Amino acid sequence: MDVSNFVINHLTNPSELESMYRKDPEAFKRSFTAAWAQNPNSQVLAVWNERLNFKETTNTEKAALLQKEFLIMGLLAILAGLVSRIIFHYAEQQAIAPINLAFGVLPFIAAYFVYNNAPQRKILYILGALFLISASYLNMLPLENKDSIILVYLHLPIFLWVLVGLAFTGNEYPISRARLAYLKFNGEFGILYASMAICGMLLTALTMQLFRFVGMDITEFYFKNVVIFGAAALAVVAAYLVSRNLKLYKNIAPYIAKIFSPLVLVTLLVYLVTVIAVGKNPFLDRDFLLAFNGILLSVLAVTIFSITERETDEKRNISDSINFALIILALIIDSVALSAIVFRLSSYGITPNRIAVLGVNILIWANLIWIMLSYMRFLQNKTGLTAVQNAVAQYLPVYGLWAAFVTFVFPFIF
């Protein structure tokens, strides 16, 4: 019997393949190569290939890989610090816009993820091209305080953040689970970076005070050459630590989400009642409308952080009711903000700021509706938490596309 033909003929019958392998493993292994060569796209044979040729990594090899990853991280952190210091120098001279500092950090975090994930070449080319185009485009814009240019400064970091997400997810970018993991990473990264930054600030204060004792003021030198370098390098280090599954912060993050959600809910309810009592009007007060949108973004961020930190198999609890209330509150705030923006557009005319704010509010409103409906079905036991998390993760590229539109199109329109 031609064993290779037997393997091919029983691709849909795993029990027969397993039986044959157990009867004569050596014959099966010798014949597998021919069958695999004839059917390189077979998922069944791909699994068998891994099973037959799997080589477990030894402790020595694991240590070597870990050491190499640590060295790569260290190199990228140093480069991020140096590039940020150079960019700061030119920004200080007003030769370039300060927002260029984003290119001193985000590309190096993306490079670390690319090293870890080894994505397809087309993803590498896309990432490299978009970072290069973004940097070139930003520095071709005039250094003016026009509304359209300021909008570029505000939206370009969002677009670059989405690019970092592409590097993080790699070949799994279309999968919601991978995008959700990126959102979780951001929450844990923020906690870790803030904790380390506080330690850095304490060290900075201590260092400057020590030099003051000997009659030296090193504030300016220390800020330019240590703080700027350290802040950029620390971002890469924090990305490395979170990616290495630092358990301490993975355990802290869900508790922070559970603590802050009810606090934010109570604070905002009191604030909105106070606003109504004192008669503040977002339709007429521009600064108050901006503050209103800031509140909306804060509520959205807290809600998303709380949702992404939940485990999919976790049972329903009081946190879900709080999250649902926050979503309803955010929808109310967004609806008021949208009405005020439309009123201002019809009363005072079209400006790039009003169009940009209108666009992002519409996007947030649609996302909140999706999340609210998903959460409603979840609370009614009609779906699992995965549906709610998908409503968050699958919408992520929409924000990136809007940020790209404002960044690359608005300066030509306005």
KEDO-319385 format. One line per field, with one value per residue (C-alpha): residue number from 1; residue in three letters; x, y, z. Coordinates in Angstrom, 1 decimal, padded with zeros to 4 digits. Example, Ala and Ser with C-alpha at 12.3 -4.5 7.8 and 13.67 -1.06 7.14 Angstrom:
// KEDO-319385
num <- 1;2 .
residu <- ALA;SER .
px <- 012.3;013.7 .
py <- -004.5;-001.1 .
pz <- 007.8;007.1 .
END
This chain:
// KEDO-319385
num <- 1;2;3;4;5;6;7;8;9;10;11;12;13;14;15;16;17;18;19;20;21;22;23;24;25;26;27;28;29;30;31;32;33;34;35;36;37;38;39;40;41;42;43;44;45;46;47;48;49;50;51;52;53;54;55;56;57;58;59;60;61;62;63;64;65;66;67;68;69;70;71;72;73;74;75;76;77;78;79;80;81;82;83;84;85;86;87;88;89;90;91;92;93;94;95;96;97;98;99;100;101;102;103;104;105;106;107;108;109;110;111;112;113;114;115;116;117;118;119;120;121;122;123;124;125;126;127;128;129;130;131;132;133;134;135;136;137;138;139;140;141;142;143;144;145;146;147;148;149;150;151;152;153;154;155;156;157;158;159;160;161;162;163;164;165;166;167;168;169;170;171;172;173;174;175;176;177;178;179;180;181;182;183;184;185;186;187;188;189;190;191;192;193;194;195;196;197;198;199;200;201;202;203;204;205;206;207;208;209;210;211;212;213;214;215;216;217;218;219;220;221;222;223;224;225;226;227;228;229;230;231;232;233;234;235;236;237;238;239;240;241;242;243;244;245;246;247;248;249;250;251;252;253;254;255;256;257;258;259;260;261;262;263;264;265;266;267;268;269;270;271;272;273;274;275;276;277;278;279;280;281;282;283;284;285;286;287;288;289;290;291;292;293;294;295;296;297;298;299;300;301;302;303;304;305;306;307;308;309;310;311;312;313;314;315;316;317;318;319;320;321;322;323;324;325;326;327;328;329;330;331;332;333;334;335;336;337;338;339;340;341;342;343;344;345;346;347;348;349;350;351;352;353;354;355;356;357;358;359;360;361;362;363;364;365;366;367;368;369;370;371;372;373;374;375;376;377;378;379;380;381;382;383;384;385;386;387;388;389;390;391;392;393;394;395;396;397;398;399;400;401;402;403;404;405;406;407;408;409;410;411;412;413;414 .
residu <- MET;ASP;VAL;SER;ASN;PHE;VAL;ILE;ASN;HIS;LEU;THR;ASN;PRO;SER;GLU;LEU;GLU;SER;MET;TYR;ARG;LYS;ASP;PRO;GLU;ALA;PHE;LYS;ARG;SER;PHE;THR;ALA;ALA;TRP;ALA;GLN;ASN;PRO;ASN;SER;GLN;VAL;LEU;ALA;VAL;TRP;ASN;GLU;ARG;LEU;ASN;PHE;LYS;GLU;THR;THR;ASN;THR;GLU;LYS;ALA;ALA;LEU;LEU;GLN;LYS;GLU;PHE;LEU;ILE;MET;GLY;LEU;LEU;ALA;ILE;LEU;ALA;GLY;LEU;VAL;SER;ARG;ILE;ILE;PHE;HIS;TYR;ALA;GLU;GLN;GLN;ALA;ILE;ALA;PRO;ILE;ASN;LEU;ALA;PHE;GLY;VAL;LEU;PRO;PHE;ILE;ALA;ALA;TYR;PHE;VAL;TYR;ASN;ASN;ALA;PRO;GLN;ARG;LYS;ILE;LEU;TYR;ILE;LEU;GLY;ALA;LEU;PHE;LEU;ILE;SER;ALA;SER;TYR;LEU;ASN;MET;LEU;PRO;LEU;GLU;ASN;LYS;ASP;SER;ILE;ILE;LEU;VAL;TYR;LEU;HIS;LEU;PRO;ILE;PHE;LEU;TRP;VAL;LEU;VAL;GLY;LEU;ALA;PHE;THR;GLY;ASN;GLU;TYR;PRO;ILE;SER;ARG;ALA;ARG;LEU;ALA;TYR;LEU;LYS;PHE;ASN;GLY;GLU;PHE;GLY;ILE;LEU;TYR;ALA;SER;MET;ALA;ILE;CYS;GLY;MET;LEU;LEU;THR;ALA;LEU;THR;MET;GLN;LEU;PHE;ARG;PHE;VAL;GLY;MET;ASP;ILE;THR;GLU;PHE;TYR;PHE;LYS;ASN;VAL;VAL;ILE;PHE;GLY;ALA;ALA;ALA;LEU;ALA;VAL;VAL;ALA;ALA;TYR;LEU;VAL;SER;ARG;ASN;LEU;LYS;LEU;TYR;LYS;ASN;ILE;ALA;PRO;TYR;ILE;ALA;LYS;ILE;PHE;SER;PRO;LEU;VAL;LEU;VAL;THR;LEU;LEU;VAL;TYR;LEU;VAL;THR;VAL;ILE;ALA;VAL;GLY;LYS;ASN;PRO;PHE;LEU;ASP;ARG;ASP;PHE;LEU;LEU;ALA;PHE;ASN;GLY;ILE;LEU;LEU;SER;VAL;LEU;ALA;VAL;THR;ILE;PHE;SER;ILE;THR;GLU;ARG;GLU;THR;ASP;GLU;LYS;ARG;ASN;ILE;SER;ASP;SER;ILE;ASN;PHE;ALA;LEU;ILE;ILE;LEU;ALA;LEU;ILE;ILE;ASP;SER;VAL;ALA;LEU;SER;ALA;ILE;VAL;PHE;ARG;LEU;SER;SER;TYR;GLY;ILE;THR;PRO;ASN;ARG;ILE;ALA;VAL;LEU;GLY;VAL;ASN;ILE;LEU;ILE;TRP;ALA;ASN;LEU;ILE;TRP;ILE;MET;LEU;SER;TYR;MET;ARG;PHE;LEU;GLN;ASN;LYS;THR;GLY;LEU;THR;ALA;VAL;GLN;ASN;ALA;VAL;ALA;GLN;TYR;LEU;PRO;VAL;TYR;GLY;LEU;TRP;ALA;ALA;PHE;VAL;THR;PHE;VAL;PHE;PRO;PHE;ILE;PHE .
px <- 000.0;001.2;001.3;001.5;-001.7;-003.3;-002.5;-003.9;-007.1;-007.8;-007.2;-010.8;-010.6;-008.2;-008.9;-007.4;-004.3;-003.8;-004.3;-001.8;000.7;000.4;000.8;004.0;005.3;008.5;006.7;004.2;007.0;008.9;005.8;004.5;007.0;005.6;002.1;003.0;004.8;001.7;-000.6;001.2;-002.0;-003.7;-004.4;-004.6;-001.1;000.1;-000.9;000.8;003.9;004.1;003.5;006.2;008.8;008.1;011.3;010.7;012.7;015.3;015.8;019.1;017.5;014.7;017.2;019.1;015.9;014.9;018.4;018.2;014.7;016.0;018.9;016.7;014.4;017.4;018.7;015.3;014.8;018.2;017.4;014.0;015.7;018.3;015.9;013.5;016.3;017.2;013.6;013.2;016.2;014.8;011.3;012.8;014.4;010.9;012.3;009.7;006.4;006.6;004.2;007.2;008.1;005.5;008.0;010.6;008.5;005.8;007.9;010.3;007.4;006.1;009.6;009.6;006.3;007.4;010.5;008.2;005.5;007.4;004.5;004.2;006.4;003.4;002.6;006.2;006.1;002.8;004.0;007.3;005.7;002.9;005.3;007.6;004.8;003.3;006.6;007.4;003.9;003.9;007.1;005.9;003.1;003.6;004.3;001.1;-001.6;-004.4;-007.3;-006.6;-002.9;-003.8;-006.3;-003.5;-001.4;-004.3;-005.3;-001.9;-001.0;-004.3;-003.4;000.1;-001.5;-003.5;-000.3;001.3;-001.8;-001.2;002.4;001.1;-001.5;000.7;-000.9;-003.9;-005.0;-008.4;-009.2;-011.2;-009.4;-006.1;-007.4;-008.9;-005.5;-004.1;-006.7;-005.8;-002.2;-002.8;-004.6;-001.8;000.8;-000.7;-000.7;002.8;004.2;002.5;003.9;007.4;007.0;006.1;009.2;011.2;009.7;010.6;014.2;014.3;013.1;015.7;018.5;017.8;017.5;020.8;022.5;020.9;022.5;025.9;024.8;024.0;020.8;020.7;016.9;017.2;020.1;018.4;015.1;016.6;019.1;017.7;013.9;013.3;015.5;014.1;010.5;010.9;013.1;010.7;007.8;009.7;010.7;007.1;005.9;008.5;007.4;003.7;004.4;006.4;003.2;004.2;001.6;001.6;000.1;-002.2;-003.7;-003.9;-005.6;-009.0;-009.2;-008.5;-011.2;-013.7;-012.8;-012.8;-016.0;-018.4;-016.3;-016.6;-020.3;-021.1;-018.8;-020.4;-023.9;-023.2;-021.4;-024.3;-026.8;-024.6;-024.4;-028.2;-028.6;-026.2;-027.7;-024.5;-025.4;-023.1;-025.1;-023.8;-020.6;-017.8;-015.4;-018.0;-018.8;-015.2;-015.2;-018.3;-016.6;-013.6;-016.0;-017.4;-014.0;-013.1;-016.3;-015.7;-012.1;-013.1;-015.9;-013.7;-010.9;-013.4;-014.8;-011.5;-010.2;-013.0;-012.5;-014.9;-015.9;-016.4;-019.9;-022.2;-021.8;-022.4;-019.6;-021.7;-024.6;-022.2;-020.7;-024.1;-025.1;-021.9;-022.6;-026.2;-024.7;-022.1;-024.9;-026.8;-023.7;-022.9;-026.4;-026.3;-022.9;-024.0;-027.1;-024.9;-022.4;-025.2;-026.7;-023.3;-022.7;-026.1;-025.8;-022.1;-021.1;-018.7;-015.1;-012.6;-012.9;-016.6;-016.5;-013.8;-015.7;-019.0;-017.3;-015.7;-019.0;-020.9;-018.4;-018.5;-022.3;-022.5;-019.9;-021.8;-025.1;-023.4;-021.8;-025.1;-027.1;-024.5;-024.4;-028.2;-028.2;-025.4;-027.3;-030.4;-028.3;-028.8;-025.0;-021.7;-019.2;-017.4;-020.1;-019.6;-015.8;-016.2;-018.3;-015.3;-012.5;-014.1;-014.7;-011.1;-010.1;-012.9;-011.3;-008.0;-009.6;-011.2;-007.9;-006.2;-008.9;-008.5;-004.7;-004.2;-007.3;-008.4;-005.3;-006.2;-009.9;-009.5 .
py <- 000.0;003.5;005.1;008.6;008.0;006.6;009.8;012.0;009.8;010.1;013.8;014.1;011.1;012.1;008.9;006.8;008.9;008.7;004.9;004.5;006.7;004.6;001.3;002.3;005.8;005.5;004.5;007.3;009.8;008.6;008.8;012.1;014.2;013.1;013.7;017.2;018.1;017.3;019.2;022.2;024.1;021.3;022.5;018.8;018.1;021.4;020.3;016.9;018.7;020.7;017.6;015.5;018.3;020.2;021.0;022.2;025.2;024.5;026.7;027.8;028.8;030.6;032.6;033.5;034.7;036.7;038.3;039.1;040.7;042.7;044.0;044.9;046.8;048.5;049.6;050.9;052.8;054.5;055.4;056.8;058.9;060.2;061.0;062.7;064.9;065.9;066.6;068.7;070.7;071.7;072.2;074.5;076.5;076.7;075.0;072.2;071.6;070.2;067.4;065.8;064.4;061.7;060.4;060.1;057.5;055.7;054.4;052.7;051.1;049.9;048.6;046.6;045.0;044.2;042.5;040.4;039.6;039.2;040.3;039.8;042.0;043.9;045.0;046.1;048.1;049.7;050.7;052.0;054.0;055.5;056.6;058.1;059.8;061.1;062.6;064.2;065.5;067.1;068.9;070.2;072.1;075.7;076.5;078.5;078.6;078.1;076.0;073.3;073.0;072.7;070.0;068.1;068.4;067.0;064.1;062.9;061.2;059.3;058.1;057.1;055.3;053.2;052.4;051.2;049.0;047.5;046.7;045.2;042.9;042.1;039.4;039.2;042.8;041.8;039.7;041.5;039.5;041.0;044.6;044.0;042.9;046.2;048.2;046.1;046.8;050.6;050.5;048.5;050.5;053.7;052.4;051.2;054.3;056.6;054.6;054.7;058.4;059.3;057.6;059.5;062.8;062.0;061.3;064.5;066.6;064.9;065.4;069.1;069.7;068.1;070.3;073.4;072.5;073.1;076.3;074.9;075.2;072.3;072.6;073.5;071.1;068.3;068.8;068.9;066.1;063.7;064.2;064.3;061.4;059.4;060.1;058.7;055.7;054.9;054.5;051.7;050.1;050.1;048.6;045.8;045.1;045.0;042.7;040.4;039.9;041.7;040.1;042.8;045.4;042.9;042.2;045.9;047.1;045.4;046.7;050.2;049.9;048.7;051.5;054.4;053.5;054.2;057.2;058.7;057.9;059.7;062.6;063.2;062.9;065.5;067.7;067.6;068.4;071.4;072.5;072.5;074.3;077.2;077.4;076.7;076.5;074.6;076.0;079.5;079.0;077.7;076.9;075.0;073.0;072.0;071.0;069.0;067.1;066.5;065.0;062.8;061.5;060.8;058.8;056.9;056.1;054.9;052.7;051.1;050.5;048.8;046.7;045.6;044.6;042.1;038.4;037.0;034.2;036.5;036.5;039.5;041.8;045.3;046.6;045.8;047.9;050.8;050.5;050.5;053.6;055.3;054.5;055.9;059.0;059.3;059.1;061.9;064.1;063.3;064.0;067.4;068.1;067.2;069.4;072.3;071.8;071.7;074.8;076.6;075.5;076.8;080.1;081.0;079.2;076.4;076.3;073.4;073.1;072.7;070.2;068.2;068.2;067.3;064.4;062.9;063.3;061.5;058.6;058.4;058.5;055.6;053.6;054.2;053.1;049.9;049.3;050.1;047.6;044.9;045.6;045.5;042.0;040.9;042.0;040.2;037.0;036.9;037.2;036.9;039.7;039.0;040.8;043.9;043.8;043.3;046.5;048.3;046.5;046.4;050.2;051.1;051.5;054.0;056.5;056.0;056.7;059.9;061.0;060.4;062.3;065.3;065.1;064.8;066.4;069.3;071.5;071.4;072.1;074.9 .
pz <- 000.0;-000.9;002.5;001.1;-000.9;002.3;004.0;001.2;000.9;004.7;005.2;006.3;008.6;011.5;013.4;010.5;010.3;014.1;014.0;011.2;013.0;016.2;014.3;012.5;013.4;011.4;008.2;008.7;009.1;006.1;003.9;005.3;003.4;000.0;001.1;002.5;-000.7;-002.8;-000.5;001.0;001.7;003.7;007.3;008.5;007.1;008.5;012.0;011.5;010.2;013.4;015.5;013.7;013.5;016.7;018.7;022.2;023.1;025.9;028.9;027.4;024.1;026.0;028.0;024.8;023.1;026.2;026.3;022.6;023.0;026.0;024.0;021.1;023.5;025.1;021.7;020.6;023.9;023.5;019.9;020.9;023.6;021.2;018.4;020.8;022.1;018.5;017.6;020.8;019.8;016.5;017.9;020.5;017.7;016.1;013.0;013.2;015.0;018.6;017.5;015.7;019.2;018.4;015.8;018.6;020.4;018.4;015.5;018.0;019.9;016.5;015.7;018.9;018.1;014.5;015.9;018.2;015.8;012.5;010.3;006.6;004.4;003.0;006.6;007.1;003.9;004.8;008.3;007.0;004.2;006.3;009.1;006.5;004.6;007.8;009.0;005.5;005.2;008.7;008.0;004.7;006.3;007.2;010.9;011.3;013.9;011.4;012.5;009.9;010.9;014.6;013.7;012.0;015.2;017.2;014.8;013.5;016.9;016.7;013.2;014.4;017.4;015.0;013.0;016.2;016.6;013.2;014.3;017.6;015.9;012.9;010.7;013.0;012.5;011.0;014.1;016.8;019.5;018.4;018.4;021.8;023.0;021.7;023.7;026.8;026.2;026.1;029.5;031.1;029.4;030.7;034.3;034.1;032.4;034.9;037.8;036.4;035.5;039.1;040.2;037.6;038.8;042.4;041.2;039.2;042.2;044.4;041.9;041.3;045.1;045.7;043.1;044.6;047.9;046.2;044.5;041.0;039.1;036.6;035.8;032.2;031.4;033.2;031.5;028.0;028.3;030.9;031.2;027.4;026.8;029.7;028.9;025.4;026.3;029.2;026.7;024.9;028.2;029.4;026.1;026.6;030.2;029.4;026.5;028.7;030.7;033.8;036.1;038.8;036.4;034.7;038.2;039.1;035.8;036.3;039.9;038.7;036.1;038.8;041.2;038.7;036.8;039.8;040.8;037.3;037.1;040.5;039.7;036.3;037.6;040.2;037.6;035.1;037.9;038.9;035.2;034.9;038.2;037.3;033.7;031.7;028.0;025.5;022.6;023.3;025.3;023.0;025.9;027.8;024.6;024.4;028.0;027.4;024.6;026.9;029.4;026.6;025.6;029.3;029.8;026.6;027.6;031.1;029.7;027.0;029.5;031.9;029.1;027.7;031.1;031.7;031.0;028.4;030.8;033.8;035.2;035.1;038.1;039.4;037.1;034.1;035.4;036.1;032.6;031.0;033.0;031.8;028.2;028.6;030.2;027.4;024.8;026.5;026.6;023.0;021.9;023.6;022.1;018.6;018.9;020.1;017.2;014.6;016.2;016.0;012.4;011.3;013.3;012.9;009.7;008.8;010.2;010.2;014.0;013.9;011.1;012.9;016.2;014.4;012.7;015.8;017.8;015.1;015.1;018.9;018.9;016.4;018.4;021.7;020.1;019.0;022.4;024.2;022.1;022.6;026.3;026.5;024.9;027.2;030.3;029.0;028.7;024.9;024.1;025.8;026.7;023.5;021.5;023.7;023.3;019.5;019.4;020.9;018.9;015.4;015.5;016.2;012.5;012.0;014.4;012.6;009.2;010.5;012.0;008.7;006.8;009.1;009.0;005.2;003.7;006.0;005.2;001.5;002.1;004.6 .
END
